[in-house]
Amino acid sequence: MRYFALVGHRAMSKGKLPLNDLAGGAGRMDVLIRGLMAGLLTSHGIRNDVEVMLHLQGGPGPHRRLKFVGSELRGFHAEERSVAGLIAKSIKEPMPAIGQWIERSPGVYDGGGTLERTLKEWKNVHLIRLDANAEKLWKESAKLPSDSNPNPMDIAFVLSDDLPLEIDDGTPRSLGSTWLQGHLAIGLCHFLLDEHVELNL
């Protein structure tokens, strides 16, 4: 399995999502939606081996988590406003208790909790914290493509919105010295894993 945790520092955690102002009034929800689509979608389908967790930290109220399970999703389309509608449907509902998940639509689960809780739940998954200033994610000697899969383990990646990610959990790894937008970083992670490139873990 591949897991992605996307942190929205200002993203709305409840209320009526302003679909016409995802970049402003919704707290850069547009960044999370692009990352969500990059994590789950191929050109003509959905990745069944991926889960994406959105961390909505902008309030009002406590942090909220939305979990998108690729193998269960139905009616998930490569259109930003359509995806925003799924999020809007969830955050208008009362927030579930921490540790409780409520399925709002097929493959979309709503729950309370922080990023720290997610990282504890992923304790048996190899966790990568993407950081442009760290060592590269791939091995310098890696050849592309490889005939076998040297990366069979479950792996998780943590990314932030346009604000810095201030956690020490996970192995810091870089996708290059240039700071990339989140959805592009996710696309590169998928490429490395799809092509069985040996990772620097």
Secondary structure, DSSP 8 states (H G I E B T S, - for coil): -EEEEEEESS---SS---TT-TTTTTSSHHHHHHHHHHHHEETTEE-TTEEEEEEE-S-SSS-EEEEEETTT--S--S-HHHHHHHHHHHHTS----BT--EEEETTEEEEE--HHHHHHHTTTSEEEEE-TTS-BSB-TT--SS-SS-S--S-EEEEEESSS------SEEEBS-SS---HHHHHHHHHHHHHTT--B--
